[in-house]
């Protein structure tokens, strides 16, 4: 009986640890890069971009609930994710441009030519960035503008894989 009780308790604990939960925000709902955490999603600008992270040919999950901190009262940053598909929701009460760097700041992760969240290029190497099927060569990946139905892949290789565009008809 003790073993069965212990097994049930451990199973419950394991399941609770695996359950999806909001990504905790270090910032606790405070504005980040001038981006507020509001009670409702903004309606003036409502677009979606897709971010894919790839580590030596393997997809790295972009977590659900980025920009939706577990604070009271609840709030959503204008840049956020609802699930682990890599879809960045840009839902702002003002019309303005947003960048990939701002999204990474809301996520609380670094973004540069050598680091993109969990991806870390070896010393002297850099990550490959692809935007809508084209290798991106700008000054910094932080400057990439988030546009509607845009696919952004950040990749550590080799091997390098072809960008997998998101099927926007599913939205």
C-alpha positions in Angstrom: 0.0 0.0 0.0 2.9 2.4 0.8 4.4 1.8 -2.6 1.1 2.4 -4.4 0.7 5.7 -2.5 4.3 6.7 -3.2 3.8 5.8 -6.9 0.6 7.9 -7.1 2.3 10.8 -5.4 5.3 10.7 -7.7 3.1 10.3 -10.8 1.0 13.4 -9.7 4.2 15.4 -9.1 5.7 14.4 -12.5 2.4 15.3 -14.3 2.2 18.7 -12.6 5.8 19.5 -13.6 5.0 18.6 -17.2 1.8 20.7 -17.4 2.2 23.9 -19.4 2.5 27.0 -17.3 3.2 30.6 -18.1 6.8 31.5 -18.6 7.8 33.5 -15.5 8.8 37.0 -16.3 11.8 38.5 -14.5 10.2 41.9 -15.1 6.9 41.1 -13.4 4.7 43.0 -15.8 6.8 46.2 -15.9 7.3 47.9 -19.3 10.1 46.5 -21.4 11.6 48.6 -24.2 8.5 50.8 -24.0 6.2 47.8 -24.4 3.5 47.6 -21.8 1.9 44.6 -20.2 -1.8 45.3 -20.4 -4.9 43.6 -19.2 -6.1 43.0 -22.7 -4.6 42.5 -26.1 -4.2 45.6 -28.2 -6.4 46.0 -31.3 -4.8 48.8 -33.3 -2.0 46.6 -34.6 -2.6 42.8 -34.8 -0.1 40.8 -36.8 1.8 37.5 -36.5 5.4 36.4 -37.2 6.9 32.9 -37.0 10.2 32.3 -35.2 12.0 29.0 -35.6 15.2 28.1 -33.7 17.4 25.3 -35.1 20.3 23.7 -33.3 22.5 21.6 -35.7 19.4 20.4 -37.6 17.1 20.0 -34.7 14.2 22.3 -33.9 14.4 24.1 -30.5 11.0 24.9 -29.0 10.1 28.6 -28.6 8.2 28.4 -25.3 4.5 29.1 -24.9 3.4 32.1 -22.8 6.4 34.3 -23.5 5.2 37.8 -22.6 2.3 36.5 -20.5 3.8 36.6 -17.0 2.1 35.0 -14.0 1.5 38.2 -12.2 -1.6 39.6 -10.5 -3.5 41.2 -12.0 -2.9 39.2 -15.2 -1.4 41.0 -18.2 -0.1 40.4 -21.7 2.9 42.2 -23.3 2.2 43.5 -26.8 4.6 40.9 -28.1 3.8 37.4 -26.8 3.3 33.7 -27.6 0.3 31.6 -26.7 1.7 28.2 -27.5 5.0 26.5 -28.6 4.5 26.9 -32.4 6.9 29.8 -32.6 4.1 32.2 -33.5 4.8 35.7 -32.2 1.6 37.6 -31.6 2.0 41.3 -32.1 -1.1 42.9 -30.6 -0.6 46.5 -29.8 -2.8 49.5 -28.8 -0.6 51.7 -31.0 0.6 51.5 -34.6 4.4 51.2 -34.6 7.2 48.9 -35.7 8.4 46.1 -33.4 11.7 44.2 -33.7 12.9 40.7 -33.0 15.3 42.2 -30.4 12.3 43.6 -28.5 10.6 40.1 -28.5 13.8 38.6 -27.1 13.9 41.3 -24.4 10.3 40.5 -23.4 11.4 36.8 -23.4 14.3 37.8 -21.2 16.8 36.1 -23.6 19.9 37.5 -25.4 20.0 38.0 -29.1 23.1 38.7 -31.2 25.0 37.2 -34.0 26.5 34.6 -31.6 23.6 34.1 -29.2 19.8 33.6 -29.7 18.2 32.5 -26.5 19.3 28.9 -26.0 21.5 28.9 -29.2 25.2 29.7 -28.6 27.6 29.8 -31.5 31.2 28.6 -30.8 33.9 31.3 -30.4 34.6 32.9 -33.7 31.4 31.6 -35.4 28.0 33.2 -35.8 24.4 32.0 -36.2 22.7 32.0 -39.5 19.5 34.0 -39.8 17.0 33.5 -42.6 14.0 35.8 -43.2 11.3 34.6 -45.6 13.7 32.2 -47.3 16.7 34.6 -47.7 19.8 34.7 -45.6 19.8 37.9 -43.6 22.9 40.1 -43.5 22.0 43.1 -41.4 24.0 44.7 -38.7 22.3 42.8 -35.9 19.5 40.3 -35.8 17.9 42.5 -33.0 17.0 44.9 -35.8 14.8 42.5 -37.8 11.4 44.1 -38.1 8.5 41.8 -37.2 6.1 41.8 -40.2 2.8 40.0 -40.8 3.2 36.3 -41.8 7.0 36.6 -41.9 9.1 33.5 -41.2 12.3 34.0 -39.2 14.8 31.1 -38.7 17.9 31.4 -36.5 20.1 28.5 -36.9 23.3 27.0 -35.4 25.0 24.6 -37.7 26.2 22.6 -39.5 24.1 20.9 -40.6 21.9 23.7 -41.9 18.4 22.8 -42.9 16.0 24.5 -45.3 13.6 27.0 -43.7 10.3 25.5 -42.9 7.7 28.2 -43.6 4.7 28.2 -41.3 1.3 27.2 -42.8 -0.5 30.5 -42.3 -3.8 29.0 -43.5 -4.0 27.3 -40.1 -4.4 30.7 -38.3 
